[in-house]
Amino acid sequence: MKRMVTLLAALALVAAACGAEAGGDGAEAADPPADGENGAEEAVATTAAPPTAEDAGGVLTIGLFQEPDNLNPYLAVQTASNLVNDLVVEGLVQADPDGNFVPRLSEVPSVEAGTISEDGLTLTYNLIEGVTWSDGHPFTSRDVQFTWELVMDDANAVNTQNGYDKIASIETPDDQTVVITYNELFAPALSLFSIPEAVLPAHVLEGENLAEAEYNRLPEGTGPYVLTEWNSGQSIILDKNPNYRVPDRPLIDRIVFKIIPDQNAGIAQMRTGDIDAFWNVDTGVIDQFDSMEGVTIQVTPSSNIEYLGLNTSAGSEPGDPHFALSDPDVRNALAMAIDRTPIIEELLFGLSEEATSPIGLGWASPDGLSNPAYDPDGARALLEGAGWVDSGDGIREKDGQRLTLEISTPTGQQVRELTEQVLQEQFKAVGIELVINNVPAATLFGNWAEDGKLKRGNFDIVMDTWGAELDPDSFLSTLFRSDQIPNEANQGEGWNFFRLENETLDAAIDAGRATLDLDVRKAAYRTVVEEILAAGVYIPLYKRSMLDAFSDNVSGQLPNPWSNFTWNAADWTINN
């Protein structure tokens, strides 16, 4: 029994979230500290003393070079969306910088409190008293139940039903109690109904067409701020929530996200004081911030990995093979043709390091893995053996088809653009023509109805960042499970845009979520990672951390490897 209690207690320490953070972020590279692989202790906070109500007031302007696609946490896919959402919508629990779950809208279920059953199938959430939506309507257990019903309604093209489909029932014995019973043991249960996902307001969305709901641009939340205005292409304005449950919070009256075109604009506006903070500084321009008086760079380790994703299909269906990338020899040749040294040493100033796994941080991050060695001769031999022959112009052909591949990443990001040029030369050296076609983040990560390039399979290679959080289940399931391939039948649900089908990988994901023994789970996820790397559809490039610039007039920000930098903005102050 003691062993079971120990394992069940571990449920309160692990949770899953999609990378972006529920999606690709389209963000530029950031550099991890020298040994910032395994914990928040490497993070550099810009302030130590907690601010008080005496410091309240003012307006904070944040530079954002990626405009959110929308602000519904179950539809949004960009990190920029989560960045704004963290101030407005909330989940039941939240991960703190030390990797522990802490209350947000609910107490954290535990065996000791009797809110996790001994078999791990039932979790009881005791909701925090006195919470209201920003319009004053009471927050109740019905909102949690409604959120599940909305997610599981196939008429709503949510990003994924992963985990929610394991729930057998949600009972609401009273307004403050939610009892969730699972069909089977689901180890990452605490990840559900939490950021980047959240609890949605039943009184606002019940009966609404989710895809067309006004909520997607003006979300109703329980968080410290209320979104009051969204001027497309210009700004998103949030004001203090007058009904926020925490006394004397938030401290700043208004936060303005100013939509700017690129990193250079961010540099110029930080220098002139037009913005007070700049999200996700590009490593390639960090030296310009170093020389900027009155500005501090906050460094936060993360599990994010910059990678290349290869599409194995010619379109949205996996049964229609890509003319080249469906061949594992071509995928392996691409991996062998990559020399990461000039990327890391010259573009990232040696501040990052090679990534060898999709999971870059935390208890599930596997040790001892390696990438294929840089071997252009071996890459050429693989291509020759697969029938790709150079006819004389340096680019290989097979059956009259040139080996020309297109690479896409969000526009306006210097390190990624320079990285593409490095890859272009390296691939050319083995006979592969790489065509660069960068597009706005909203085009690349758009949903099925918007003809998003990844969702529709309208790409060859994507360069992106994605990462797991404390529990890797949602990240691995959403990106790599066979049943998460977006297609016409499921109206684009899921983010397995690699179109990868692998029964061994699927079984290992299932094994990892079916036990609370962390050693068994860790072994299962190692198998998942090994299968992903062996398939060659995901080529890790380098590890990333979050770099955010703050004016020294801003205080109170606290780095958190498991969340966005706005996660504790209710405690920030600004000296305007």
C-alpha positions, -999 to 999 in steps of 0.1 A, spaced: 0 0 0 28 24 8 42 19 -27 8 27 -42 4 58 -21 39 70 -32 31 65 -69 -3 82 -66 13 111 -48 36 115 -78 5 123 -99 5 157 -82 40 164 -94 37 158 -131 16 174 -158 17 176 -195 14 206 -218 18 209 -256 47 227 -266 38 263 -276 31 252 -252 5 237 -272 19 244 -305 48 256 -325 58 291 -315 73 304 -346 97 321 -323 134 328 -328 163 310 -312 173 316 -276 204 304 -259 205 281 -229 230 288 -201 260 266 -200 244 239 -179 208 249 -180 194 215 -190 177 202 -160 162 228 -138 150 263 -130 180 271 -108 198 283 -139 172 310 -145 182 346 -139 156 366 -122 156 404 -127 143 412 -93 144 396 -58 122 417 -35 84 411 -40 66 443 -50 38 456 -29 5 475 -35 24 508 -29 41 502 -63 8 498 -82 -3 517 -113 11 525 -147 11 510 -182 34 483 -195 41 479 -232 54 445 -245 68 441 -280 54 411 -297 66 402 -332 41 374 -337 4 382 -336 -18 356 -320 -40 335 -343 -68 336 -318 -72 335 -280 -92 304 -274 -68 281 -256 -83 250 -273 -80 265 -308 -49 287 -306 -16 271 -317 10 300 -314 30 308 -283 20 344 -287 -15 334 -280 -5 317 -248 15 347 -238 -16 369 -239 -39 341 -225 -18 337 -194 -30 371 -183 -67 364 -190 -77 327 -187 -67 302 -161 -65 265 -155 -73 245 -124 -36 241 -114 -3 256 -124 33 246 -124 56 268 -104 93 275 -113 105 245 -92 83 221 -111 56 216 -85 19 220 -91 3 248 -71 -34 259 -69 -49 283 -94 -86 278 -97 -85 246 -75 -66 230 -48 -42 204 -61 -56 169 -58 -35 145 -37 -37 112 -20 -30 127 14 -60 150 11 -82 121 -1 -88 138 -35 -70 112 -56 -85 77 -53 -62 48 -44 -66 33 -79 -58 67 -95 -90 67 -115 -109 95 -97 -97 130 -90 -117 155 -69 -110 192 -74 -121 215 -46 -124 249 -64 -111 280 -48 -138 301 -30 -148 335 -43 -137 332 -79 -158 351 -105 -154 356 -142 -143 391 -151 -179 400 -159 -188 391 -123 -206 358 -131 -197 331 -105 -171 305 -115 -185 271 -107 -179 234 -112 -203 236 -142 -177 255 -161 -152 226 -158 -179 201 -168 -189 223 -198 -153 227 -209 -150 189 -212 -183 186 -231 -171 213 -255 -138 196 -261 -154 163 -267 -180 176 -291 -167 166 -325 -185 197 -340 -157 218 -324 -124 214 -342 -102 217 -311 -65 211 -314 -67 178 -296 -90 157 -274 -59 139 -260 -65 129 -224 -100 144 -223 -111 113 -242 -100 91 -212 -126 108 -190 -156 86 -182 -176 112 -164 -175 146 -146 -198 150 -117 -206 183 -100 -221 175 -65 -220 212 -58 -207 245 -72 -173 241 -56 -166 204 -63 -156 186 -95 -153 148 -95 -135 135 -126 -135 97 -132 -113 82 -159 -120 51 -179 -84 40 -174 -54 52 -155 -42 84 -171 -9 94 -154 -8 130 -167 -43 138 -155 -34 170 -138 -24 184 -171 -60 187 -182 -79 219 -178 -46 238 -172 -26 263 -192 -20 263 -221 -54 249 -219 -79 263 -194 -114 263 -181 -140 280 -203 -171 300 -193 -203 281 -197 -224 312 -194 -206 328 -224 -201 298 -247 -230 275 -242 -249 272 -275 -222 291 -294 -205 279 -326 -170 276 -311 -151 284 -344 -171 317 -348 -174 327 -312 -166 363 -302 -147 347 -273 -119 338 -296 -109 374 -299 -123 388 -266 -120 359 -241 -138 360 -208 -115 349 -180 -108 347 -143 -73 360 -146 -58 392 -134 -65 411 -167 -94 417 -190 -88 419 -228 -105 452 -238 -93 458 -273 -76 440 -302 -65 462 -331 -53 437 -357 -17 443 -367 -12 470 -341 -20 461 -305 -38 440 -279 -48 459 -248 -55 444 -214 -68 462 -184 -69 453 -147 -97 428 -139 -118 446 -113 -132 412 -101 -99 395 -97 -99 374 -65 -65 383 -52 -65 414 -32 -42 443 -45 -35 423 -77 -26 430 -104 -3 459 -97 0 473 -132 -32 490 -145 -28 482 -182 -6 459 -203 -4 467 -240 10 441 -265 24 461 -293 25 441 -326 59 449 -342 73 435 -375 105 419 -364 135 418 -340 151 449 -354 120 469 -346 121 455 -311 157 466 -306 149 501 -318 119 505 -296 136 491 -266 164 516 -271 140 545 -274 117 533 -246 87 529 -268 83 494 -254 92 482 -218 97 445 -226 105 424 -256 94 388 -259 118 361 -272 150 379 -281 169 365 -310 204 352 -300 217 368 -332 210 403 -319 217 398 -282 249 418 -284 228 449 -292 209 445 -259 241 440 -240 252 475 -250 217 490 -242 217 510 -209 188 503 -186 178 470 -202 182 435 -187 179 401 -205 161 375 -185 173 340 -193 150 310 -185 158 274 -194 131 255 -212 125 222 -228 122 238 -262 141 223 -291 148 239 -325 142 211 -351 135 202 -386 102 184 -393 99 164 -424 66 156 -442 64 120 -453 32 125 -474 24 144 -505 -7 159 -489 -28 155 -458 -32 117 -461 -3 94 -450 -11 69 -477 0 93 -504 38 92 -502 61 122 -505 82 119 -537 114 119 -517 108 122 -479 87 90 -477 121 72 -483 140 67 -450 173 68 -469 166 103 -480 156 114 -445 188 98 -431 209 115 -458 195 148 -447 204 142 -411 239 131 -421 244 162 -443 239 186 -413 269 201 -396 255 219 -365 289 235 -356 286 267 -378 250 272 -366 259 269 -329 293 285 -329 287 313 -355 250 321 -354 244 313 -317 278 325 -305 285 292 -289 258 299 -263 236 269 -272 244 232 -276 234 204 -299 200 188 -292 196 150 -294 160 145 -283 126 161 -287 124 164 -249 150 189 -238 143 193 -200 129 176 -170 125 141 -156 116 125 -189 145 139 -209 166 109 -219 204 107 -215 230 92 -238 214 98 -272 233 111 -302 225 124 -337 239 108 -368 275 120 -373 281 147 -399 290 126 -429 284 141 -463 301 111 -481 278 88 -463 248 110 -472 259 109 -509 262 71 -508 227 67 -493 212 89 -520 230 70 -547 218 37 -533 182 50 -533 185 59 -570 191 96 -567 218 104 -593 235 137 -602 230 142 -639 256 169 -641 243 201 -625 250 191 -589 214 183 -581 203 147 -580 174 133 -600 153 101 -600 127 91 -626 129 127 -640 122 143 -606 148 167 -592 156 164 -555 143 198 -547 129 204 -513 112 235 -498 119 247 -462 96 270 -443 97 289 -411 79 320 -398 91 352 -415 112 379 -399 135 358 -377 172 364 -384 188 333 -369 163 310 -386 168 327 -419 206 324 -416 203 288 -404 183 280 -436 211 295 -457 236 272 -439 214 242 -445 210 252 -481 247 250 -487 252 218 -467 224 200 -486 236 213 -519 270 197 -511 253 162 -512 231 170 -542 199 183 -526 184 216 -536 168 235 -507 144 263 -516 136 287 -488 99 298 -486 92 315 -453 57 326 -445 39 344 -417 34 323 -385 -4 324 -390 0 308 -424 24 281 -413 5 272 -381 -30 279 -393 -58 255 -386 -75 231 -411 -102 256 -421 -75 283 -427 -55 259 -449 -25 260 -425 6 246 -443 14 221 -416 -22 210 -410 -28 204 -447 6 188 -454 15 216 -478 52 216 -470 84 196 -473 105 207 -443 95 230 -415 119 246 -390 102 252 -357 105 251 -320 83 228 -298 89 214 -264 73 193 -236 67 205 -201 68 186 -168 50 155 -183 57 148 -219 25 129 -227 5 156 -243 35 168 -263 44 134 -276 8 123 -282 -2 154 -300 28 155 -323 36 119 -329 7 95 -323 -7 79 -355 -42 90 -345 -31 126 -344 -25 130 -381 -46 160 -393 -68 149 -422 -102 155 -438 -119 129 -417 -109 145 -384 -111 181 -397 -75 187 -389 -74 175 -353 -39 168 -340 -4 180 -349 13 149 -363 21 169 -394 50 145 -401 23 120 -411 42 94 -391 26 61 -384 45 39 -359 28 12 -339 58 7 -315 58 45 -308 20 45 -302 23 15 -278 51 32 -258 30 64 -254 2 42 -241 25 25 -217 38 58 -204 4 71 -195 -9 38 -180 13 38 -149 23 62 -121 57 46 -117 80 73 -129 109 49 -137 86 28 -160 72 60 -176 107 73 -182 117 41 -199 86 42 -221 93 78 -232 128 69 -240 114 43 -264 91 69 -279 121 93 -284 142 65 -299 115 56 -324 110 93 -334 147 97 -340 150 64 -359 121 73 -382 141 104 -392 111 127 -395 123 149 -366 158 162 -368 168 181 -336 192 210 -341 199 228 -308 185 234 -274 167 267 -267 161 288 -236 138 318 -234 154 352 -236 132 382 -228 143 418 -225 130 441 -198 135 477 -191 150 482 -156 118 501 -148 100 468 -147 101 447 -115 87 415 -102 91 391 -131 101 356 -121 115 330 -146 95 298 -149 108 270 -172 73 255 -174 54 286 -185 55 318 -206 72 349 -192 39 366 -185 29 338 -161 32 360 -129 25 394 -145 0 401 -118 30 407 -95 49 430 -119 53 467 -114 65 495 -136 80 529 -128 66 550 -157 
